[in-house]
Amino acid sequence: MIKEVVPEEAYEILKNEKNAVLVDVRSTMEYDYVGHPLNAIHVALKEPPDWETRQNYTENVRLALQKQFPEMDGFMDVPLLMLCRSGARSAIAGEMLINEGFTNVYNVLEGFEGDKDEHGHRSTISGWRFHGLPWEQS
């Protein structure tokens, strides 16, 4: 079962665990234009125009990890912190990885932008950006 952490806890894991990786599962448009956490690996779970879950998602994550850590033999126990806009897609992606044998997977609750406020705006009540954690835009 996937573990759940809030953004501040995720950031602490990234700072304290040498091989911890933040995997941003949002679309390329979201990652580039909305922004993303510093040092995140981008492996989109879904992309337009069809927004279908990529069947080769877990293999894409493995390839991204191999690129990030060429000297490592295995990645099955590397702490993986999964992040999307608000925590839903990242939970799906994390469960897919667990089903493939990854053992140290976290879902970052609130995601990058968090929930909408009473005016329909994001990043005002929750999320990675709301908490002032490091991020950038492409």
LINZI-V291594 format. One record per pair of residues at least 6 apart in sequence whose ideal C-beta (glycine too) atoms are under 6 Angstrom apart, sorted by the first residue. I is the first residue (numbers start at 1). GAP is how many residues later the second one is. Records with the same first field share a line. If there is no record, write none. Layout:
I: GAP, GAP
//
This chain:
2: 92, 93, 103, 105
3: 103
4: 103, 105
5: 101
6: 103
7: 101, 103, 121, 124, 126
8: 123
10: 71, 98
11: 122
13: 7, 66
14: 6, 8
17: 62
19: 59
20: 59
21: 20, 59
22: 15, 18, 59
23: 18, 20, 57, 59
24: 7, 12, 16, 18, 59
25: 20, 59, 64, 65, 68
26: 58, 59
27: 17, 20
28: 16
31: 11
32: 106
35: 100, 102
37: 91, 98
38: 96, 98
41: 23
43: 17, 18, 21
45: 12, 44, 48
46: 7
57: 39
58: 38, 39, 42
65: 10
76: 25, 26, 27
77: 26, 27
79: 25
80: 25
81: 25, 27
82: 8, 11, 12, 25
83: 7, 25, 28, 29
84: 6, 27
85: 26, 27, 28
86: 25, 29
87: 22, 23, 24
90: 17
91: 16
94: 11, 13
97: 8
98: 7
110: 16, 17
111: 16
112: 15, 16
113: 9, 10, 14
114: 8, 12, 13, 16
115: 11
116: 6
117: 7, 8
123: 6, 7
129: 6
//
